[in-house]
Amino acid sequence: MAQITIYITDSFGIYVGSQEIDDHGRMPPGSVLTKPPKHTGSEVAHWSPGEGWEVLADRPPAPEPPPPPRRLLPKSVVQERAHTLNKLATILAVLRSAGQEINYARWFAPDWPKVFADDPGVLEILAYVGCTEAEIAEITAIEN
């Protein structure tokens, strides 16, 4: 069987080496058949699908990691925790007050039984009824 050279890139498209494989073999992810251009010193060869190779003066910085996923809490857990801290009656009174109709409707919507732990409306009401930062953290904590 004949061998071919493949050129391997990392997850950012930067050339990291080459490898010989069987010409009927499967190409590993991150590999290309086109030889990268020569580069020296701190330069790196960068592969972009559809565009090919380019020489960069330096390795580009790693992209920022994605933000963590938003955490959902059952509203019943939030209510129980607020009750344990003797804040539930005050929260319910605030939700029933004038100007809070949308928050009241959101809180009691039967088709949405959970709330995001970082929901601005929830955090605002908890702060408004006098919850300390520690109490807010306790009410919105995720249990593993």
N, C-alpha and C positions, 0 to 999 in steps of 0.2 A: 504494500500500500504506500501511496505517496504521502508525504508530509507537507503541511503548509505552516507558515508563520502567522500567528495572530498577535495583535498588539492590545495589551490589557490596560484598561483605565480604572481608576477608583470611582467611587460614587459621585465625585464631582467632575468626572470627565478628564482627569489629569492622567497622562501616560505614566504607568508604573513598571512596565516591562513587557517582554514578549515570551511566547511559548510556541513550541512546535506541537501540532496536533495532526491526527489522521485527516486526510482531505475529505473523508466522508463522515468525520466525527462531528459531534455537537459542539458549537462554539459556546464557551461560558459567557454568562452575562457580563457586560462591560468590556467586551472584546470587539475589535474591528479588524478588517483585513488590510486597510490602508496604512502604510508605514508612516509614522509621525515624522515631522521635519526635525532637522538637527537643532539642538538647543544647547546652550552653555551656561555655566555658572548657576545663577538663581533662576534662570529662565525655565519655563515648563511648557510642555506641549499639551494643549487642551483640545479635546474632541467635542464637537457639537454635532449631533445627528442632523443631517440635511445641509450642514455647512462645512463639515470637515475639520481638519486640524488648523490650529492657530498657535503661534508662539506667544506666550505671555511673559512679561518681564519678571514676575514673581508669582508664586502660588497664591491664588486669590484666597481671601479669608473664608472660613467656613460660614455658611449661612446661619442666621439666627435660628435657634430651635423653635418649633411651633409652640404657641402658648399651650399650657395644659388644658385638657378638656374641662368644660364647665361641669360642676358637680350638681346633681339633682338630689333634693331631699323630699321625702313625703311631707306634705303639709301637716299631717297628723303628728309627725315627729317634732316639727317646729312648734306646733301648738302645745304638745305635752311639755316640751322643754321650757316654753314661755310660762306655762302654768306652774311648773316646778319653781320658777324664779318669781312667782307672784306677779307676772306682767301680762298674763293673758286677758284679764278683764279690761285693763287699760288699753291694750291693743284693739280689742273688739270695740270699745267705746270710740276710739279714734277712727276705726274703719266705718263706723256708723255715722260719723259726724259729717256735716256739710263740706262739700269739696272733695270727699274721699270716695265718691260713688264708684269710680273706675277701679280703685284699689279694692274696695269691698267686692265688686263683681269679679275681679281677677282672683281674689282669695277664695271665693266660694264657687268658682266655676267647676261644675262636676266633671267636665271632660279633661281637666288638667289637674290631677291630684298631687302633682309635685311642684316644687319651686326651686329655682336655681339658688344655690347657697350665696352667690354674689349678686343677687337681684337687687338693683338700686332701690326699688320701692320697698322691699322687705327691710333692707339695711336702714333706709331713711325712717321708716316707722319704728323700728327697734330703737334707734337713736332718739327719736322724738319722744318716746315713752320713758326715756331715762335709762335705757340699758347701757351699761359700761361697755368698753371695747371687749373686756374679758367675757361679759355676759353674751354679747353678740357672737363672739367666737364660739362660746359654748352652745348657743342655740343653733348656729349654722354649721356645727362640726359634722364631718362625715365619719361614720363608724365603719371600720373594716370588718 
